[in-house]
Amino acid sequence: MSTRRHYLIAGLLAFGAVVCLLLAVAVAKNIESHIDETYQRVQLATGGKNYRCAGDPAQVADDLAAYKAPQARQADRGTEYLRYDDDIVTVGPLGGEPCVVHLEGLNAGYRGGAFIFLGPGFYPGAPAGGAGGSGGGPGGTK
């Protein structure tokens, strides 16, 4: 095989790799950008990003899960929890608002046990009790 043919094959492989990368980026669904584009951001007293939503928190969580399936999902006392690769999304009442989408990275309070224990799929979280015995997140005590 000639050197010219090797360069041609290498060029075709590099082009194919770039096309595959661009397709993967275009197809990948990012829950954070979806929430940012879909809901109105509000400033509330808690950390992370908060967005005002309308309707039933369970239905909003269903809509988010339909956009991108979470790795785990659980409900507790009117709040829906969705765990993704790098984020945890909670949907429920917060700060006088009936429906708030709260987005925070897993490295924020979640890995340190700031949320209640939600069962299998919500590792590495740990049980955490607040002053009144409730867990963190919307509707609970941190």
C-alpha positions in Angstrom: 0.0 0.0 0.0 1.3 3.4 -0.9 1.8 6.3 1.5 -0.8 8.3 -0.5 -3.4 5.6 0.1 -2.6 5.6 3.9 -3.1 9.3 4.1 -6.4 9.0 2.2 -7.6 6.3 4.6 -6.5 8.3 7.6 -8.3 11.4 6.3 -11.5 9.4 5.7 -11.4 8.0 9.2 -10.8 11.4 10.7 -13.7 12.9 8.8 -15.9 10.0 9.9 -14.9 10.6 13.5 -15.7 14.3 13.3 -19.1 13.5 11.8 -19.9 11.0 14.5 -18.9 13.5 17.2 -21.1 16.2 15.8 -24.0 13.8 15.6 -23.5 12.7 19.2 -23.5 16.4 20.4 -26.6 17.2 18.3 -28.5 14.2 19.6 -27.5 14.4 23.3 -30.2 15.8 25.5 -29.1 18.1 28.3 -31.6 18.3 31.1 -30.1 21.6 32.5 -30.4 23.4 29.2 -33.9 22.0 28.7 -35.0 23.3 32.1 -33.4 26.7 31.4 -35.2 27.0 28.1 -38.6 25.8 29.3 -39.1 27.3 32.7 -38.7 30.8 34.2 -35.8 31.1 36.6 -36.6 32.6 40.0 -34.3 33.6 42.9 -35.2 31.8 46.1 -33.3 31.4 49.4 -31.9 27.9 48.6 -28.8 27.0 46.6 -28.8 25.6 43.1 -31.1 27.0 40.3 -34.8 27.4 40.8 -37.4 27.7 38.1 -41.1 28.4 38.5 -43.4 25.7 37.0 -47.1 25.5 36.6 -49.4 22.6 37.6 -48.9 19.4 39.5 -45.2 18.6 40.4 -45.7 15.0 39.4 -46.8 16.1 35.9 -43.9 18.4 35.5 -41.6 15.6 36.6 -43.3 13.3 34.0 -42.6 16.0 31.4 -38.9 16.2 32.4 -38.6 12.4 32.4 -40.2 12.2 29.0 -37.6 14.7 27.6 -34.7 12.8 29.2 -35.1 9.6 31.2 -33.5 10.0 34.7 -31.3 7.3 36.1 -33.6 7.1 39.1 -36.9 8.7 40.2 -38.7 8.8 43.5 -41.4 10.8 45.2 -41.6 11.8 48.8 -44.3 14.0 50.5 -45.3 15.8 47.3 -41.8 16.3 45.9 -40.5 14.5 42.9 -36.8 13.6 42.7 -35.0 12.8 39.4 -31.4 11.8 39.4 -29.3 12.3 36.2 -25.6 11.7 35.5 -24.4 15.0 37.0 -27.6 16.6 38.4 -30.4 16.0 40.7 -33.7 17.7 39.9 -36.5 18.1 42.5 -39.9 19.3 41.6 -42.3 20.5 44.4 -43.4 23.4 46.6 -40.7 25.8 47.8 -40.6 29.2 49.4 -44.3 29.8 49.1 -44.4 28.7 45.4 -46.6 25.7 44.7 -44.4 24.3 42.0 -40.6 24.9 41.7 -38.1 22.9 39.6 -34.8 22.9 41.6 -31.7 21.9 39.8 -28.3 21.3 41.5 -25.2 19.3 40.7 -24.6 16.1 42.5 -21.5 17.5 44.0 -23.4 20.2 45.8 -25.4 19.0 48.8 -26.6 15.7 47.5 -23.3 13.7 47.8 -22.9 15.0 51.4 -26.3 13.6 52.5 -28.3 16.8 52.3 -31.3 14.9 50.9 -33.5 12.3 52.6 -32.7 8.7 51.7 -34.7 8.0 48.6 -33.9 4.3 48.1 -32.1 2.3 45.4 -30.7 4.4 42.5 -30.1 7.4 44.6 -26.6 6.6 45.6 -24.3 7.9 47.1 -26.9 10.0 49.1 -27.3 9.3 52.7 -30.2 9.8 55.1 -30.3 13.3 56.5 -32.7 14.6 59.1 -33.5 18.3 59.6 -34.5 20.0 62.8 -38.0 18.5 62.4 -36.9 15.1 61.2 -37.5 15.8 57.5 -35.0 15.7 54.8 -33.6 18.4 52.6 -34.8 19.7 49.2 -38.0 21.4 48.4 -40.6 21.0 51.1 -38.0 19.7 53.7 -35.6 21.3 56.1 -31.9 21.5 55.2 
